[in-house]
Amino acid sequence: MDLLLVFAMVFSAVATANAALAGQVGNRGLIATSALSGLLDVDVATLSVLRLVGTIVTPVAVGHAVLAAIVVNSSGKVALA
């Protein structure tokens, strides 16, 4: 399978989950899905969260979500090293 197609599929799944949980649960759901998607890739988590700035979440919440994805991703890489 083409790597770009895999990225697009993961991005669409994460973006949908982020928007749904942010709308239902609020900032905690957004941070949780960003942290989970950070296990795979920080780019997907960051891009999907940045799409929500100014719509249903605040810029501060987006910053926390991106930070959570980076911390989880970095911690996973350190654990594997």
Residue pairs with C-beta under 8 A, 6 or more apart in sequence:
7 41
7 44
10 37
10 40
10 41
10 44
11 44
11 47
11 48
14 33
14 37
14 44
14 45
14 48
15 47
15 48
15 51
17 33
17 37
18 30
18 33
18 34
18 37
18 48
18 49
18 52
18 65
19 51
19 52
19 56
20 29
21 29
21 30
21 32
21 33
22 29
22 30
22 52
22 56
22 57
23 56
25 32
27 57
27 58
27 61
27 64
27 65
30 49
30 52
30 57
30 61
30 62
30 65
31 61
31 64
31 65
31 68
34 45
34 48
34 49
34 65
34 66
34 68
34 69
35 45
35 65
35 68
35 69
35 71
35 72
36 72
37 44
37 45
37 48
37 69
38 45
38 68
38 69
38 70
38 71
38 72
38 73
38 76
39 72
39 73
39 76
41 73
42 69
42 70
42 73
45 65
45 66
45 69
45 73
46 66
46 69
49 57
49 62
49 65
49 66
49 69
50 62
50 66
52 62
53 59
53 62
57 65
